[in-house]
């Protein structure tokens, strides 16, 4: 071992590999310096940075199933869907009670800033074959006497190795068995696609994918698990914006089984970890993190893994299937994007108006609605509901309003006019308050929006699974904000102090001493402006529906009536299918009680007629629905309506 390699040790004597696990020399120095304050100090700092970013971006993250995370022992967090690129790992790390290091593509770890943060949080770099695919040199043809022999022109086959993969332009693949020379190699099996023969007869271009020994690639993972640590992995591969889970890759099963094969008696648990975002690309949005029941790896799978060959593949496939089922239980899975949009609209129409469901309840309601719709989607009632919901959504789009704004459009012309003037006044006030800090926030917002949109288009163009590329937007907003805000604050601080030095005779030494306070003040002003801008846009969005309610009275009245009729049908259909989805007595586990459902119906009906009902009228209607003869609904009604019929007038 060279002297240079001997010096590459952490303060605790742990070897630092020459493979850039710890990055460049600067990164090694920072890591070692932090570790002098305690072995976990770098991790705690990295996790603190992640928590700051996550809690700044998201208004609320609801965590469910935390009791399912084992307190001790090796754990693999099998995470999905991978729907928000670099943000996903940060959300999980921030709210997981265990110290978790994510398995990360080595190509991502090699990126300067991302890699350093990943190393602080003890991510494990893994070489993925798909990251090292290259265009092959020269062209290839098939030997006329052997379907498994490739001949090359201007090729360098001796740079290849057995088990590497040759891919043709039609995406047909074959594995290399043996390299004979620079211009000849033997395949393990012929190309399967019938069109490959025609391509190879003319001389075809190709791409080559290297093979990496799994024992070497996963060595760091095995060591982490054997030591009782935890890892996180997104088995779908790259991030995406599909409405359901992509097929899971078998890497995590090889990690678990390989570690258990190396260390007899090791008990690795798989914890399905689901992520659900509501407006994932928007600042101050919400998310749900849910941990499923831990999955024990059967010992028989370990024995099959040791046997190798078909037995090993069988064990891996079975473990992947178990993890997939576990992930489906903690995620939202719709068969297509249109169905997901339909379910989201139905959820908005179904949820109660008297209270706000938390993100966890919204997630569970979405799952139940999907379970009650998808198996029966071809039945006449379901098809009719889909058509009517699509028509209602189209009318909302034409008017440029959202569903939650329909019943909030008042029926009194005078009230609408007064509210509109009030909102316009609010808009002017908040704009005036936000203006001083706009010089700080506006450039950052514009740059982040432009760059993230550019990256979205690039991601979509280079991916075969992305629908729109929405999964990369939040990550790039954070990256740009993290890089640009300190620079922008620094420039503005320098500009302000320079102005004071030259125009108001402030001494350079005083300006230097004041610079930290000025930077903090500008940062606080920027944050205040950012939050004020949120309120400003909220007020701005309310002006359009009020204007429509004032100028298009008939259109809004018809829309309220259509919404009320649609709600009636949704409630009826949910009630008819609830027992099939939930089993037993669904009334005991309803997310939206029957009282709340009747309340919603009554309010929508009355608003559709141009009447704003009182709470007492609403209470009497629900009481009649629930108990037609006599009696109160109990304490629930007081909480629901704020009305007590026994109270004195």
SULQUI-V852316 format. One record per residue. RES is the residue in one letter. BURIAL is # if it has 9 or more other ideal C-beta (glycine too) atoms within 8 Angstrom, else .. D_FIRST is the distance of its C-alpha to the first C-alpha in Angstrom with 1 decimal. Layout:
# SULQUI-V852316
RES,BURIAL,D_FIRST
RES,BURIAL,D_FIRST
This chain:
# SULQUI-V852316
X,.,0.0
X,.,3.8
X,.,6.7
X,.,8.3
X,.,6.3
X,.,6.7
X,.,10.2
X,#,11.0
X,#,12.8
X,#,16.5
X,.,18.8
X,.,19.0
X,.,15.3
X,.,15.0
X,.,11.8
X,#,12.7
X,.,11.9
X,.,11.6
X,.,14.8
X,#,17.4
X,#,18.4
X,#,18.7
X,#,19.8
X,.,19.4
X,.,18.3
X,.,21.9
X,#,21.9
X,#,18.8
X,.,20.6
X,#,23.8
X,#,22.4
X,#,20.7
X,.,23.9
X,#,26.1
X,#,24.1
X,.,24.8
X,.,28.4
X,.,27.6
X,.,25.3
X,.,28.0
X,#,29.0
X,#,27.3
X,#,28.8
X,.,32.2
X,#,32.2
X,#,31.4
X,#,34.0
X,.,36.5
X,#,36.1
X,#,36.8
X,#,39.8
X,.,41.2
X,#,41.0
X,#,42.4
X,#,45.2
X,.,46.1
X,#,46.4
X,#,48.2
X,.,51.4
X,.,50.9
X,#,48.4
X,#,50.0
X,#,47.8
X,#,49.2
X,#,48.1
X,.,45.7
X,.,46.7
X,#,45.0
X,#,41.5
X,#,40.1
X,.,39.2
X,.,36.4
X,.,34.3
X,#,32.3
X,#,34.2
X,#,34.0
X,#,36.3
X,#,37.7
X,#,39.1
X,#,41.8
X,#,43.4
X,#,40.8
X,#,43.6
X,#,42.4
X,#,39.0
X,#,36.7
X,#,39.4
X,#,39.3
X,#,36.0
X,#,37.1
X,#,40.4
X,#,38.9
X,#,36.2
X,#,38.9
X,.,41.3
X,#,39.2
X,.,39.2
X,#,35.7
X,.,32.4
X,#,31.7
X,#,28.8
X,#,29.8
X,#,28.2
X,#,28.0
X,#,27.6
X,#,24.4
X,.,26.6
X,#,28.5
X,#,25.4
X,.,24.5
X,.,27.8
X,.,27.5
X,.,30.0
X,#,30.2
X,#,26.5
X,#,26.1
X,#,29.1
X,#,27.7
X,#,24.4
X,#,26.4
X,#,28.3
X,#,25.2
X,#,26.0
X,#,23.8
X,#,23.0
X,#,24.1
X,#,24.3
X,#,27.9
X,#,29.1
X,.,32.1
X,#,30.1
X,#,28.7
X,#,32.1
X,.,32.8
X,.,35.8
X,#,35.7
X,.,36.3
X,#,39.7
X,#,42.2
X,#,42.5
X,#,45.5
X,#,46.2
X,#,47.0
X,.,50.7
X,.,50.3
X,.,47.5
X,.,47.1
X,#,43.4
X,#,42.5
X,#,41.6
X,#,42.2
X,#,40.7
X,#,42.0
X,.,39.4
X,#,36.7
X,.,33.1
X,#,32.8
X,.,29.8
X,.,27.7
X,#,28.9
X,.,27.8
X,.,29.9
X,.,31.0
X,#,30.9
X,#,34.3
X,#,36.9
X,#,39.4
X,#,42.7
X,.,44.8
X,.,47.0
X,.,43.9
X,#,44.1
X,#,40.7
X,#,39.5
X,#,36.2
X,#,34.6
X,#,34.7
X,.,33.6
X,#,32.9
X,.,35.0
X,.,34.6
X,.,34.5
X,.,38.1
X,#,38.4
X,#,36.9
X,#,38.3
X,#,38.8
X,.,38.7
X,.,42.2
X,.,44.6
X,#,45.0
X,.,47.5
X,#,49.4
X,.,52.5
X,.,52.2
X,#,48.9
X,#,50.7
X,.,52.7
X,#,49.7
X,#,47.8
X,.,51.0
X,.,51.0
X,.,47.3
X,#,45.4
X,.,42.6
X,#,39.9
X,#,36.9
X,#,33.7
X,#,31.7
X,.,28.2
X,#,27.5
X,.,24.5
X,.,23.6
X,.,25.1
X,.,22.8
X,.,19.8
X,#,22.0
X,#,23.4
X,.,20.5
X,#,20.6
X,#,24.3
X,#,24.4
X,.,22.2
X,#,24.6
X,#,27.6
X,#,26.5
X,.,26.0
X,.,29.6
X,#,29.0
X,#,30.9
X,#,30.3
X,#,32.8
X,#,33.3
X,#,36.1
X,#,36.6
X,#,39.0
X,.,36.2
X,.,37.2
X,#,39.9
X,#,43.6
X,#,47.1
X,#,48.8
X,#,51.4
X,#,49.7
X,#,46.3
X,#,44.6
X,.,43.4
X,#,40.4
X,.,37.2
X,#,35.8
X,#,32.2
X,#,33.0
X,#,34.5
X,#,31.4
X,#,29.4
X,#,31.9
X,#,32.5
X,#,28.8
X,#,28.0
X,#,31.1
X,#,30.3
X,.,26.8
X,.,28.4
X,.,31.9
X,.,34.4
X,#,32.7
X,#,35.6
X,#,34.6
X,#,37.5
X,#,38.2
X,#,40.2
X,#,42.1
X,#,42.0
X,#,44.7
X,#,45.0
X,#,48.4
X,#,49.2
X,#,52.6
X,.,52.6
X,#,48.8
X,#,48.7
X,.,51.0
X,.,50.2
X,.,51.6
X,#,51.9
X,#,51.3
X,#,49.0
X,#,48.9
X,#,45.7
X,#,46.6
X,#,44.6
X,#,46.0
X,.,46.2
X,#,42.9
X,#,42.4
X,.,41.1
X,#,39.2
X,.,41.3
X,.,39.6
X,.,41.2
X,#,39.2
X,#,36.0
X,.,37.4
X,#,38.3
X,#,34.8
X,.,33.4
X,.,36.0
X,.,34.7
X,.,36.9
X,.,40.2
X,#,39.9
X,#,36.7
X,.,38.4
X,#,41.5
X,#,39.6
X,#,37.9
X,#,41.2
X,#,43.0
X,#,40.5
X,#,40.7
X,.,44.5
X,#,44.5
X,#,42.4
X,#,44.6
X,.,47.6
X,#,46.2
X,#,45.3
X,#,48.8
X,#,50.3
X,#,48.6
X,#,49.0
X,#,51.8
X,#,52.2
X,#,55.1
X,.,55.7
X,.,55.9
X,#,56.0
X,.,59.8
X,#,60.1
X,#,57.7
X,#,59.8
X,#,63.0
X,#,61.7
X,#,60.7
X,#,64.2
X,#,65.8
X,#,63.6
X,#,64.9
X,#,68.5
X,#,68.1
X,#,66.4
X,#,68.6
X,.,70.1
X,.,70.8
X,.,67.2
X,.,63.7
X,#,61.3
X,.,57.9
X,#,54.9
X,#,54.3
X,#,58.0
X,#,57.9
X,#,55.0
X,#,56.8
X,#,60.0
X,#,58.4
X,#,57.0
X,#,60.4
X,#,62.2
X,#,59.8
X,#,60.4
X,#,64.2
X,#,64.3
X,#,62.0
X,.,63.5
X,#,67.0
X,#,66.5
X,.,68.9
X,.,71.8
X,.,74.6
X,.,74.3
X,#,70.6
X,#,71.1
X,.,73.9
X,#,71.9
X,#,69.1
X,.,71.6
X,#,73.3
X,#,70.1
X,#,69.0
X,.,72.4
X,#,72.1
X,#,68.6
X,.,69.9
X,#,72.7
X,#,70.3
X,.,68.3
X,.,71.5
X,#,72.5
X,.,68.9
X,#,68.8
X,.,66.9
X,#,68.2
X,.,68.0
X,#,70.2
X,#,73.1
X,#,74.7
X,.,73.9
X,#,76.3
X,#,79.4
X,#,82.8
X,.,84.8
X,.,85.2
X,.,85.9
X,#,82.8
X,#,80.6
X,#,81.9
X,.,81.4
X,#,77.8
X,#,77.0
X,.,78.2
X,.,76.3
X,#,73.1
X,#,73.6
X,.,74.1
X,#,70.9
X,#,69.1
X,.,70.4
X,.,69.5
X,#,65.9
X,#,65.4
X,.,66.6
X,.,64.3
X,#,61.3
X,.,62.1
X,.,60.6
X,#,57.1
X,#,57.3
X,.,55.7
X,#,52.5
X,#,52.5
X,.,54.2
X,#,51.7
X,#,48.8
X,.,50.8
X,.,51.7
X,#,48.2
X,#,46.8
X,#,49.7
X,.,49.4
X,#,45.6
X,#,45.6
X,#,48.5
X,.,46.7
X,#,43.6
X,#,45.9
X,#,47.5
X,#,44.2
X,#,42.8
X,#,46.1
X,.,46.1
X,.,42.6
X,#,43.1
X,.,45.2
X,.,45.6
X,#,46.4
X,#,50.1
X,.,50.2
X,#,46.7
X,#,47.8
X,#,44.5
X,#,42.6
X,#,45.2
X,#,44.4
X,#,40.7
X,#,41.4
X,#,44.1
X,#,41.7
X,#,39.0
X,#,41.6
X,#,43.2
X,#,40.0
X,#,39.1
X,#,42.6
X,#,44.3
X,.,42.3
X,.,42.7
X,#,46.4
X,#,47.0
X,#,45.4
X,.,47.5
X,#,50.6
X,#,49.9
X,#,49.5
X,.,52.6
X,#,54.7
X,#,53.8
X,#,54.3
X,#,57.7
X,#,58.6
X,#,57.5
X,.,59.6
X,.,62.6
X,.,62.9
X,.,61.7
X,#,58.7
X,.,56.6
X,.,53.0
X,.,51.7
X,.,53.7
X,#,52.5
X,.,48.9
X,.,49.6
X,#,51.4
X,#,48.8
X,.,47.0
X,.,50.4
X,#,51.5
X,#,48.4
X,.,48.9
X,.,52.6
X,#,51.9
X,#,49.5
X,.,52.1
X,#,54.8
X,#,52.7
X,.,52.2
X,#,55.9
X,#,56.8
X,#,54.5
X,.,56.3
X,#,59.6
X,#,58.9
X,#,58.3
X,#,61.8
X,#,63.2
X,.,62.2
X,.,63.4
X,#,66.8
X,.,66.8
X,.,66.2
X,#,69.3
X,#,71.6
X,#,71.7
X,#,72.9
X,#,75.5
X,#,76.7
X,#,77.0
X,#,78.8
X,#,81.2
X,.,81.9
X,.,81.5
X,#,83.3
X,.,84.1
X,#,80.6
X,#,79.0
X,#,81.8
X,.,81.2
X,#,77.5
X,#,78.0
X,#,80.4
X,#,78.0
X,#,75.2
X,#,77.5
X,.,78.4
X,#,74.8
X,#,73.9
X,#,76.8
X,#,75.5
X,#,71.9
X,#,73.0
X,.,75.2
X,#,72.6
X,#,70.0
X,.,72.5
X,.,73.3
X,#,69.7
X,#,68.3
X,#,69.0
X,.,67.4
X,#,64.1
X,#,64.0
X,.,66.1
X,.,68.4
X,.,70.0
X,#,68.2
X,.,70.3
X,.,68.3
X,.,65.0
X,#,66.2
X,.,64.2
X,#,67.4
X,.,70.4
X,#,73.8
X,#,75.3
X,#,72.8
X,#,73.4
X,#,77.2
X,#,76.7
X,#,74.8
X,#,77.5
X,#,80.3
X,#,78.7
X,#,78.0
X,#,81.5
X,#,83.1
X,#,81.1
X,#,81.9
X,.,85.6
X,.,85.2
X,.,85.4
X,.,83.0
X,#,83.6
X,.,83.6
X,#,81.3
X,.,84.5
X,#,85.4
X,#,81.9
X,#,82.0
X,.,85.4
X,#,84.2
X,#,81.2
X,#,83.3
X,.,85.8
X,.,83.1
X,#,81.4
X,.,84.7
X,.,87.7
X,.,90.3
X,.,89.4
X,.,86.6
X,.,83.7
X,#,80.1
X,.,78.9
X,.,76.3
X,#,74.2
X,#,77.0
X,#,77.0
X,.,73.3
X,#,73.7
X,#,76.8
X,.,77.3
X,#,80.8
X,.,82.7
X,.,86.1
X,.,87.2
X,.,86.8
X,.,89.9
X,.,90.9
